[in-house]
Amino acid sequence: MRAARFYDRGDIRIDEINEPIVKAGQVGIDVAWCGICGTDLHEFLDGPIFCPSAEHPNPITGEVPPVTLGHEMSGVVNFIGEGVSGLKVGDHVVVEPYIVPEGTDTSETGHYNLSEGSNFIGLGGNGGGLAEKISVDERWVHKIPDNLPLDEAALIEPLSVGYHAVERANLSEKSTVLVVGAGPIGLLTAAVAKAQGHTVIISEPSGLRRKKAQEAQVADYFFNPIEDDIQAKVHEINEKGVDAAFECTSV
C-alpha cells in the first residue's frame, strides 16, 4: 500500500509498504480521509518533535524513522482481530490517536492524555492515517453513524480539541468568549462555543482566515489585531470583558 512517511526534517516521502497485520485486540481500517494537522507541518519544517529520530526511538513503540504520518482520520472497518467484540466489518469509524504507556488507565476519568511519555498514532509510530490502511487497538476506535459523511468525520479529532477546551472553561449560560487565531482549531473551538449559545469574538490577522471564519458563521464578531484594539473592542461588546479566552494560534 502507499503511505506518506516522515524520514527527517524536510523529508516526507510517499512509499510502497506492506499492509498492516491486524493482531488480536485490533481493528483493521480502510482509511477514507485524513487531515493534515499543523503538527504534521511542524514536523516537516522543524522536526523531529513528536516523531522519533534515528538516535531517539519512540520509548513506547520503539520505532525509528521512517514513520507513517496522519492522526485525523476516518475510515471503514475491513477486519476484526481476535477478541474484538464491539465492532464489525463495514462499520464507519474514527480513531482516537493515542499512544500511552502500558498499564495506563484509559478510562474516561483516567487523564491518560497527561500520561508521561504519551504520544500519537501517526507521529510516534503505530502506523498513520496518511496510508491506505491502518491497524489500531480496539480501545482507540470509535464507531460513528453511517449517515455522517466520512470527510466530515475526519474533523472529529480536531473538533474534540475545541470541545474539550470549551468544556474545561466551565462557562455559564450565554458567556462572552474570545478566540485568538482562526485556523482550524480556532474555527472549531469557536463553532462549539457558538453552538452552546455563547457570544464569540474572533481575533485573526489573516484576511483569508477571517473571511473563512465569517463564511462559516462560527462567531459574532471578527477583528484584525494588527488594526483593531482588541481590548477596546471587547469592552464595547461586554463592558466586563470576556468570560474566557482561547489561545489557538500555536505561535
ChimeraX commands (.cxc) that place a marker at each C-alpha (Angstrom):
marker #1 position 0.00,0.00,0.00 radius 0.5
marker #1 position 1.02,3.64,-0.27 radius 0.5
marker #1 position 1.91,5.71,2.80 radius 0.5
marker #1 position 3.26,9.20,3.48 radius 0.5
marker #1 position 6.25,8.67,5.77 radius 0.5
marker #1 position 8.43,11.01,7.82 radius 0.5
marker #1 position 12.16,10.40,7.42 radius 0.5
marker #1 position 13.55,13.64,8.83 radius 0.5
marker #1 position 13.04,17.38,8.79 radius 0.5
marker #1 position 12.02,18.43,5.28 radius 0.5
marker #1 position 11.91,14.81,4.14 radius 0.5
marker #1 position 8.48,13.18,3.76 radius 0.5
marker #1 position 8.10,10.52,1.07 radius 0.5
marker #1 position 5.29,8.50,-0.49 radius 0.5
marker #1 position 6.43,4.91,-0.07 radius 0.5
marker #1 position 5.10,1.49,-1.01 radius 0.5
marker #1 position 4.97,-0.56,2.19 radius 0.5
marker #1 position 3.32,-3.75,3.40 radius 0.5
marker #1 position -0.26,-3.60,4.61 radius 0.5
marker #1 position -0.51,-3.73,8.41 radius 0.5
marker #1 position -1.13,-7.03,10.19 radius 0.5
marker #1 position -4.26,-6.95,12.35 radius 0.5
marker #1 position -3.31,-8.54,15.68 radius 0.5
marker #1 position -5.53,-9.83,18.46 radius 0.5
marker #1 position -7.47,-6.98,20.03 radius 0.5
marker #1 position -7.02,-4.78,16.98 radius 0.5
marker #1 position -9.23,-3.45,14.21 radius 0.5
marker #1 position -8.19,-3.15,10.55 radius 0.5
marker #1 position -9.40,0.04,8.85 radius 0.5
marker #1 position -9.53,1.20,5.23 radius 0.5
marker #1 position -8.68,4.88,5.62 radius 0.5
marker #1 position -11.19,7.11,3.84 radius 0.5
marker #1 position -9.96,10.59,4.75 radius 0.5
marker #1 position -7.09,12.02,6.79 radius 0.5
marker #1 position -6.41,15.63,7.63 radius 0.5
marker #1 position -3.00,17.30,7.56 radius 0.5
marker #1 position -2.56,18.77,11.05 radius 0.5
marker #1 position -0.47,21.78,11.97 radius 0.5
marker #1 position 1.57,19.28,13.98 radius 0.5
marker #1 position 2.43,17.45,10.76 radius 0.5
marker #1 position 3.56,20.75,9.21 radius 0.5
marker #1 position 5.73,21.47,12.26 radius 0.5
marker #1 position 7.34,18.03,11.92 radius 0.5
marker #1 position 8.16,18.74,8.27 radius 0.5
marker #1 position 9.54,22.23,8.96 radius 0.5
marker #1 position 11.14,21.82,12.39 radius 0.5
marker #1 position 11.04,18.13,13.34 radius 0.5
marker #1 position 11.52,15.62,14.64 radius 0.5
marker #1 position 9.37,16.78,17.56 radius 0.5
marker #1 position 6.79,14.08,18.29 radius 0.5
marker #1 position 8.26,11.87,15.57 radius 0.5
marker #1 position 11.21,9.71,16.61 radius 0.5
marker #1 position 14.71,10.10,15.25 radius 0.5
marker #1 position 17.35,7.51,14.49 radius 0.5
marker #1 position 19.13,8.46,17.72 radius 0.5
marker #1 position 15.97,8.61,19.81 radius 0.5
marker #1 position 13.44,5.83,19.12 radius 0.5
marker #1 position 9.95,6.35,20.49 radius 0.5
marker #1 position 10.14,4.97,24.05 radius 0.5
marker #1 position 6.76,3.21,23.80 radius 0.5
marker #1 position 6.64,1.91,20.22 radius 0.5
marker #1 position 10.40,1.52,19.81 radius 0.5
marker #1 position 10.07,2.88,16.28 radius 0.5
marker #1 position 12.61,4.97,14.39 radius 0.5
marker #1 position 12.11,6.79,11.08 radius 0.5
marker #1 position 10.53,6.36,8.70 radius 0.5
marker #1 position 7.12,6.53,10.39 radius 0.5
marker #1 position 3.76,6.95,8.69 radius 0.5
marker #1 position 2.08,10.29,9.39 radius 0.5
marker #1 position -1.58,11.22,9.91 radius 0.5
marker #1 position -3.76,11.25,13.01 radius 0.5
marker #1 position -7.03,12.96,11.91 radius 0.5
marker #1 position -8.60,10.01,10.17 radius 0.5
marker #1 position -11.88,8.34,9.31 radius 0.5
marker #1 position -12.47,5.03,7.61 radius 0.5
marker #1 position -14.33,1.73,7.27 radius 0.5
marker #1 position -13.54,-1.41,9.26 radius 0.5
marker #1 position -12.12,-4.13,6.98 radius 0.5
marker #1 position -11.01,-6.76,9.52 radius 0.5
marker #1 position -11.74,-7.69,13.11 radius 0.5
marker #1 position -8.93,-9.12,15.23 radius 0.5
marker #1 position -9.39,-11.93,17.72 radius 0.5
marker #1 position -11.14,-10.79,20.88 radius 0.5
marker #1 position -12.72,-7.65,19.41 radius 0.5
marker #1 position -16.44,-7.57,20.18 radius 0.5
marker #1 position -17.69,-4.01,19.87 radius 0.5
marker #1 position -17.17,-3.52,16.13 radius 0.5
marker #1 position -17.81,-5.34,12.87 radius 0.5
marker #1 position -16.59,-5.24,9.29 radius 0.5
marker #1 position -18.25,-2.36,7.42 radius 0.5
marker #1 position -18.59,-0.05,10.44 radius 0.5
marker #1 position -17.70,3.58,9.84 radius 0.5
marker #1 position -15.16,4.69,12.43 radius 0.5
marker #1 position -12.76,7.36,13.59 radius 0.5
marker #1 position -9.55,6.89,15.57 radius 0.5
marker #1 position -8.61,8.46,18.90 radius 0.5
marker #1 position -4.90,8.60,18.10 radius 0.5
marker #1 position -3.17,7.96,21.42 radius 0.5
marker #1 position -0.02,6.04,22.23 radius 0.5
marker #1 position 0.25,5.62,26.01 radius 0.5
marker #1 position 2.49,3.54,28.29 radius 0.5
marker #1 position 1.34,0.02,29.07 radius 0.5
marker #1 position -0.81,-0.08,32.18 radius 0.5
marker #1 position -2.15,3.47,31.76 radius 0.5
marker #1 position -5.72,3.98,32.97 radius 0.5
marker #1 position -7.54,4.73,29.72 radius 0.5
marker #1 position -10.99,5.08,31.27 radius 0.5
marker #1 position -12.86,8.38,30.82 radius 0.5
marker #1 position -11.65,9.53,34.25 radius 0.5
marker #1 position -8.08,8.33,33.75 radius 0.5
marker #1 position -6.49,11.54,32.37 radius 0.5
marker #1 position -4.49,9.32,30.03 radius 0.5
marker #1 position -3.82,12.36,27.83 radius 0.5
marker #1 position -1.41,13.53,30.54 radius 0.5
marker #1 position 0.44,10.22,30.92 radius 0.5
marker #1 position 4.22,10.55,30.92 radius 0.5
marker #1 position 5.78,9.78,27.55 radius 0.5
marker #1 position 2.44,9.66,25.73 radius 0.5
marker #1 position 2.47,10.28,22.00 radius 0.5
marker #1 position 0.19,9.93,19.00 radius 0.5
marker #1 position -0.57,7.35,16.35 radius 0.5
marker #1 position 0.72,8.86,13.12 radius 0.5
marker #1 position 3.59,10.67,14.87 radius 0.5
marker #1 position 5.21,8.33,17.37 radius 0.5
marker #1 position 4.53,5.22,15.29 radius 0.5
marker #1 position 1.84,2.50,15.14 radius 0.5
marker #1 position 1.02,3.40,11.54 radius 0.5
marker #1 position -0.83,6.53,10.47 radius 0.5
marker #1 position -3.84,7.81,8.59 radius 0.5
marker #1 position -1.84,9.04,5.61 radius 0.5
marker #1 position -1.82,5.47,4.35 radius 0.5
marker #1 position -4.38,3.28,2.63 radius 0.5
marker #1 position -4.89,1.03,5.67 radius 0.5
marker #1 position -4.14,1.07,9.39 radius 0.5
marker #1 position -4.47,-1.39,12.27 radius 0.5
marker #1 position -5.48,0.10,15.64 radius 0.5
marker #1 position -6.20,-1.30,19.11 radius 0.5
marker #1 position -9.95,-1.55,19.66 radius 0.5
marker #1 position -9.80,0.91,22.61 radius 0.5
marker #1 position -8.94,3.76,20.26 radius 0.5
marker #1 position -11.51,3.04,17.53 radius 0.5
marker #1 position -14.90,4.75,17.78 radius 0.5
marker #1 position -17.94,3.84,15.69 radius 0.5
marker #1 position -19.79,6.73,14.04 radius 0.5
marker #1 position -23.22,6.86,12.35 radius 0.5
marker #1 position -23.25,5.63,8.76 radius 0.5
marker #1 position -25.03,8.82,7.66 radius 0.5
marker #1 position -22.16,11.04,8.84 radius 0.5
marker #1 position -20.02,11.75,5.73 radius 0.5
marker #1 position -16.54,10.33,6.17 radius 0.5
marker #1 position -14.84,13.54,5.00 radius 0.5
marker #1 position -16.62,15.43,7.78 radius 0.5
marker #1 position -15.86,12.62,10.23 radius 0.5
marker #1 position -12.13,13.19,9.73 radius 0.5
marker #1 position -12.67,16.51,11.54 radius 0.5
marker #1 position -13.84,14.79,14.72 radius 0.5
marker #1 position -10.30,14.56,16.14 radius 0.5
marker #1 position -9.57,18.32,15.85 radius 0.5
marker #1 position -13.18,19.08,16.81 radius 0.5
marker #1 position -12.65,17.14,20.05 radius 0.5
marker #1 position -9.76,19.50,20.88 radius 0.5
marker #1 position -12.08,22.52,20.68 radius 0.5
marker #1 position -14.89,20.74,22.51 radius 0.5
marker #1 position -12.55,19.70,25.33 radius 0.5
marker #1 position -11.29,23.28,25.69 radius 0.5
marker #1 position -14.79,24.76,25.88 radius 0.5
marker #1 position -15.87,22.12,28.39 radius 0.5
marker #1 position -12.84,22.83,30.57 radius 0.5
marker #1 position -13.67,26.54,30.54 radius 0.5
marker #1 position -16.80,25.67,32.55 radius 0.5
marker #1 position -18.76,28.56,31.02 radius 0.5
marker #1 position -22.00,29.77,32.48 radius 0.5
marker #1 position -25.00,30.23,30.20 radius 0.5
marker #1 position -24.57,32.87,27.47 radius 0.5
marker #1 position -20.98,33.81,28.23 radius 0.5
marker #1 position -18.75,36.02,26.09 radius 0.5
marker #1 position -15.60,34.36,24.78 radius 0.5
marker #1 position -12.58,35.42,22.75 radius 0.5
marker #1 position -10.90,33.03,20.32 radius 0.5
marker #1 position -7.42,34.13,19.28 radius 0.5
marker #1 position -6.49,32.59,15.95 radius 0.5
marker #1 position -8.91,31.37,13.27 radius 0.5
marker #1 position -7.05,28.36,11.94 radius 0.5
marker #1 position -8.82,25.00,12.02 radius 0.5
marker #1 position -8.61,24.62,15.82 radius 0.5
marker #1 position -9.75,28.21,16.37 radius 0.5
marker #1 position -12.68,27.77,13.99 radius 0.5
marker #1 position -13.77,24.53,15.63 radius 0.5
marker #1 position -13.41,25.96,19.15 radius 0.5
marker #1 position -15.49,28.96,18.11 radius 0.5
marker #1 position -18.07,26.67,16.50 radius 0.5
marker #1 position -18.50,24.69,19.73 radius 0.5
marker #1 position -18.88,27.85,21.82 radius 0.5
marker #1 position -21.34,29.36,19.32 radius 0.5
marker #1 position -23.38,26.14,19.23 radius 0.5
marker #1 position -23.66,26.32,23.02 radius 0.5
marker #1 position -25.20,29.80,22.76 radius 0.5
marker #1 position -22.22,31.93,23.76 radius 0.5
marker #1 position -21.20,35.25,22.18 radius 0.5
marker #1 position -17.98,34.58,20.26 radius 0.5
marker #1 position -15.31,37.10,19.26 radius 0.5
marker #1 position -12.52,36.09,16.87 radius 0.5
marker #1 position -9.16,37.87,16.63 radius 0.5
marker #1 position -7.21,36.90,13.49 radius 0.5
marker #1 position -4.64,38.93,11.49 radius 0.5
marker #1 position -5.03,36.92,8.27 radius 0.5
marker #1 position -7.69,38.37,5.99 radius 0.5
marker #1 position -8.17,34.98,4.32 radius 0.5
marker #1 position -8.77,33.24,7.66 radius 0.5
marker #1 position -11.11,35.97,8.87 radius 0.5
marker #1 position -13.09,35.59,5.65 radius 0.5
marker #1 position -13.32,31.81,6.15 radius 0.5
marker #1 position -14.48,32.34,9.75 radius 0.5
marker #1 position -17.18,34.74,8.55 radius 0.5
marker #1 position -18.31,32.30,5.86 radius 0.5
marker #1 position -18.50,29.51,8.44 radius 0.5
marker #1 position -20.56,31.77,10.76 radius 0.5
marker #1 position -18.75,30.42,13.82 radius 0.5
marker #1 position -18.55,33.78,15.62 radius 0.5
marker #1 position -20.44,37.03,16.16 radius 0.5
marker #1 position -17.50,39.46,15.80 radius 0.5
marker #1 position -14.34,39.29,13.69 radius 0.5
marker #1 position -11.38,41.59,14.34 radius 0.5
marker #1 position -7.87,42.16,12.98 radius 0.5
marker #1 position -5.44,42.55,15.92 radius 0.5
marker #1 position -2.98,44.44,13.72 radius 0.5
marker #1 position -5.52,47.20,13.05 radius 0.5
marker #1 position -8.06,46.84,15.87 radius 0.5
marker #1 position -7.61,47.47,19.59 radius 0.5
marker #1 position -8.91,44.09,20.72 radius 0.5
marker #1 position -9.23,45.09,24.36 radius 0.5
marker #1 position -11.29,48.14,23.45 radius 0.5
marker #1 position -13.45,46.16,21.03 radius 0.5
marker #1 position -14.10,43.51,23.67 radius 0.5
marker #1 position -15.24,46.10,26.20 radius 0.5
marker #1 position -17.55,47.68,23.63 radius 0.5
marker #1 position -19.24,44.28,23.29 radius 0.5
marker #1 position -19.22,43.44,27.00 radius 0.5
marker #1 position -18.13,46.09,29.49 radius 0.5
marker #1 position -16.95,43.37,31.90 radius 0.5
marker #1 position -14.71,41.80,29.26 radius 0.5
marker #1 position -14.77,38.14,28.26 radius 0.5
marker #1 position -15.58,35.19,30.48 radius 0.5
marker #1 position -12.96,33.02,28.79 radius 0.5
marker #1 position -10.27,33.32,26.12 radius 0.5
marker #1 position -8.90,30.52,23.94 radius 0.5
marker #1 position -5.39,30.84,22.55 radius 0.5
marker #1 position -5.46,28.95,19.23 radius 0.5
marker #1 position -2.60,30.46,17.24 radius 0.5
marker #1 position 0.13,27.91,18.12 radius 0.5
marker #1 position 2.57,30.83,17.83 radius 0.5
marker link #1:1,2 radius 0.2
marker link #1:2,3 radius 0.2
marker link #1:3,4 radius 0.2
marker link #1:4,5 radius 0.2
marker link #1:5,6 radius 0.2
marker link #1:6,7 radius 0.2
marker link #1:7,8 radius 0.2
marker link #1:8,9 radius 0.2
marker link #1:9,10 radius 0.2
marker link #1:10,11 radius 0.2
marker link #1:11,12 radius 0.2
marker link #1:12,13 radius 0.2
marker link #1:13,14 radius 0.2
marker link #1:14,15 radius 0.2
marker link #1:15,16 radius 0.2
marker link #1:16,17 radius 0.2
marker link #1:17,18 radius 0.2
marker link #1:18,19 radius 0.2
marker link #1:19,20 radius 0.2
marker link #1:20,21 radius 0.2
marker link #1:21,22 radius 0.2
marker link #1:22,23 radius 0.2
marker link #1:23,24 radius 0.2
marker link #1:24,25 radius 0.2
marker link #1:25,26 radius 0.2
marker link #1:26,27 radius 0.2
marker link #1:27,28 radius 0.2
marker link #1:28,29 radius 0.2
marker link #1:29,30 radius 0.2
marker link #1:30,31 radius 0.2
marker link #1:31,32 radius 0.2
marker link #1:32,33 radius 0.2
marker link #1:33,34 radius 0.2
marker link #1:34,35 radius 0.2
marker link #1:35,36 radius 0.2
marker link #1:36,37 radius 0.2
marker link #1:37,38 radius 0.2
marker link #1:38,39 radius 0.2
marker link #1:39,40 radius 0.2
marker link #1:40,41 radius 0.2
marker link #1:41,42 radius 0.2
marker link #1:42,43 radius 0.2
marker link #1:43,44 radius 0.2
marker link #1:44,45 radius 0.2
marker link #1:45,46 radius 0.2
marker link #1:46,47 radius 0.2
marker link #1:47,48 radius 0.2
marker link #1:48,49 radius 0.2
marker link #1:49,50 radius 0.2
marker link #1:50,51 radius 0.2
marker link #1:51,52 radius 0.2
marker link #1:52,53 radius 0.2
marker link #1:53,54 radius 0.2
marker link #1:54,55 radius 0.2
marker link #1:55,56 radius 0.2
marker link #1:56,57 radius 0.2
marker link #1:57,58 radius 0.2
marker link #1:58,59 radius 0.2
marker link #1:59,60 radius 0.2
marker link #1:60,61 radius 0.2
marker link #1:61,62 radius 0.2
marker link #1:62,63 radius 0.2
marker link #1:63,64 radius 0.2
marker link #1:64,65 radius 0.2
marker link #1:65,66 radius 0.2
marker link #1:66,67 radius 0.2
marker link #1:67,68 radius 0.2
marker link #1:68,69 radius 0.2
marker link #1:69,70 radius 0.2
marker link #1:70,71 radius 0.2
marker link #1:71,72 radius 0.2
marker link #1:72,73 radius 0.2
marker link #1:73,74 radius 0.2
marker link #1:74,75 radius 0.2
marker link #1:75,76 radius 0.2
marker link #1:76,77 radius 0.2
marker link #1:77,78 radius 0.2
marker link #1:78,79 radius 0.2
marker link #1:79,80 radius 0.2
marker link #1:80,81 radius 0.2
marker link #1:81,82 radius 0.2
marker link #1:82,83 radius 0.2
marker link #1:83,84 radius 0.2
marker link #1:84,85 radius 0.2
marker link #1:85,86 radius 0.2
marker link #1:86,87 radius 0.2
marker link #1:87,88 radius 0.2
marker link #1:88,89 radius 0.2
marker link #1:89,90 radius 0.2
marker link #1:90,91 radius 0.2
marker link #1:91,92 radius 0.2
marker link #1:92,93 radius 0.2
marker link #1:93,94 radius 0.2
marker link #1:94,95 radius 0.2
marker link #1:95,96 radius 0.2
marker link #1:96,97 radius 0.2
marker link #1:97,98 radius 0.2
marker link #1:98,99 radius 0.2
marker link #1:99,100 radius 0.2
marker link #1:100,101 radius 0.2
marker link #1:101,102 radius 0.2
marker link #1:102,103 radius 0.2
marker link #1:103,104 radius 0.2
marker link #1:104,105 radius 0.2
marker link #1:105,106 radius 0.2
marker link #1:106,107 radius 0.2
marker link #1:107,108 radius 0.2
marker link #1:108,109 radius 0.2
marker link #1:109,110 radius 0.2
marker link #1:110,111 radius 0.2
marker link #1:111,112 radius 0.2
marker link #1:112,113 radius 0.2
marker link #1:113,114 radius 0.2
marker link #1:114,115 radius 0.2
marker link #1:115,116 radius 0.2
marker link #1:116,117 radius 0.2
marker link #1:117,118 radius 0.2
marker link #1:118,119 radius 0.2
marker link #1:119,120 radius 0.2
marker link #1:120,121 radius 0.2
marker link #1:121,122 radius 0.2
marker link #1:122,123 radius 0.2
marker link #1:123,124 radius 0.2
marker link #1:124,125 radius 0.2
marker link #1:125,126 radius 0.2
marker link #1:126,127 radius 0.2
marker link #1:127,128 radius 0.2
marker link #1:128,129 radius 0.2
marker link #1:129,130 radius 0.2
marker link #1:130,131 radius 0.2
marker link #1:131,132 radius 0.2
marker link #1:132,133 radius 0.2
marker link #1:133,134 radius 0.2
marker link #1:134,135 radius 0.2
marker link #1:135,136 radius 0.2
marker link #1:136,137 radius 0.2
marker link #1:137,138 radius 0.2
marker link #1:138,139 radius 0.2
marker link #1:139,140 radius 0.2
marker link #1:140,141 radius 0.2
marker link #1:141,142 radius 0.2
marker link #1:142,143 radius 0.2
marker link #1:143,144 radius 0.2
marker link #1:144,145 radius 0.2
marker link #1:145,146 radius 0.2
marker link #1:146,147 radius 0.2
marker link #1:147,148 radius 0.2
marker link #1:148,149 radius 0.2
marker link #1:149,150 radius 0.2
marker link #1:150,151 radius 0.2
marker link #1:151,152 radius 0.2
marker link #1:152,153 radius 0.2
marker link #1:153,154 radius 0.2
marker link #1:154,155 radius 0.2
marker link #1:155,156 radius 0.2
marker link #1:156,157 radius 0.2
marker link #1:157,158 radius 0.2
marker link #1:158,159 radius 0.2
marker link #1:159,160 radius 0.2
marker link #1:160,161 radius 0.2
marker link #1:161,162 radius 0.2
marker link #1:162,163 radius 0.2
marker link #1:163,164 radius 0.2
marker link #1:164,165 radius 0.2
marker link #1:165,166 radius 0.2
marker link #1:166,167 radius 0.2
marker link #1:167,168 radius 0.2
marker link #1:168,169 radius 0.2
marker link #1:169,170 radius 0.2
marker link #1:170,171 radius 0.2
marker link #1:171,172 radius 0.2
marker link #1:172,173 radius 0.2
marker link #1:173,174 radius 0.2
marker link #1:174,175 radius 0.2
marker link #1:175,176 radius 0.2
marker link #1:176,177 radius 0.2
marker link #1:177,178 radius 0.2
marker link #1:178,179 radius 0.2
marker link #1:179,180 radius 0.2
marker link #1:180,181 radius 0.2
marker link #1:181,182 radius 0.2
marker link #1:182,183 radius 0.2
marker link #1:183,184 radius 0.2
marker link #1:184,185 radius 0.2
marker link #1:185,186 radius 0.2
marker link #1:186,187 radius 0.2
marker link #1:187,188 radius 0.2
marker link #1:188,189 radius 0.2
marker link #1:189,190 radius 0.2
marker link #1:190,191 radius 0.2
marker link #1:191,192 radius 0.2
marker link #1:192,193 radius 0.2
marker link #1:193,194 radius 0.2
marker link #1:194,195 radius 0.2
marker link #1:195,196 radius 0.2
marker link #1:196,197 radius 0.2
marker link #1:197,198 radius 0.2
marker link #1:198,199 radius 0.2
marker link #1:199,200 radius 0.2
marker link #1:200,201 radius 0.2
marker link #1:201,202 radius 0.2
marker link #1:202,203 radius 0.2
marker link #1:203,204 radius 0.2
marker link #1:204,205 radius 0.2
marker link #1:205,206 radius 0.2
marker link #1:206,207 radius 0.2
marker link #1:207,208 radius 0.2
marker link #1:208,209 radius 0.2
marker link #1:209,210 radius 0.2
marker link #1:210,211 radius 0.2
marker link #1:211,212 radius 0.2
marker link #1:212,213 radius 0.2
marker link #1:213,214 radius 0.2
marker link #1:214,215 radius 0.2
marker link #1:215,216 radius 0.2
marker link #1:216,217 radius 0.2
marker link #1:217,218 radius 0.2
marker link #1:218,219 radius 0.2
marker link #1:219,220 radius 0.2
marker link #1:220,221 radius 0.2
marker link #1:221,222 radius 0.2
marker link #1:222,223 radius 0.2
marker link #1:223,224 radius 0.2
marker link #1:224,225 radius 0.2
marker link #1:225,226 radius 0.2
marker link #1:226,227 radius 0.2
marker link #1:227,228 radius 0.2
marker link #1:228,229 radius 0.2
marker link #1:229,230 radius 0.2
marker link #1:230,231 radius 0.2
marker link #1:231,232 radius 0.2
marker link #1:232,233 radius 0.2
marker link #1:233,234 radius 0.2
marker link #1:234,235 radius 0.2
marker link #1:235,236 radius 0.2
marker link #1:236,237 radius 0.2
marker link #1:237,238 radius 0.2
marker link #1:238,239 radius 0.2
marker link #1:239,240 radius 0.2
marker link #1:240,241 radius 0.2
marker link #1:241,242 radius 0.2
marker link #1:242,243 radius 0.2
marker link #1:243,244 radius 0.2
marker link #1:244,245 radius 0.2
marker link #1:245,246 radius 0.2
marker link #1:246,247 radius 0.2
marker link #1:247,248 radius 0.2
marker link #1:248,249 radius 0.2
marker link #1:249,250 radius 0.2
marker link #1:250,251 radius 0.2
view
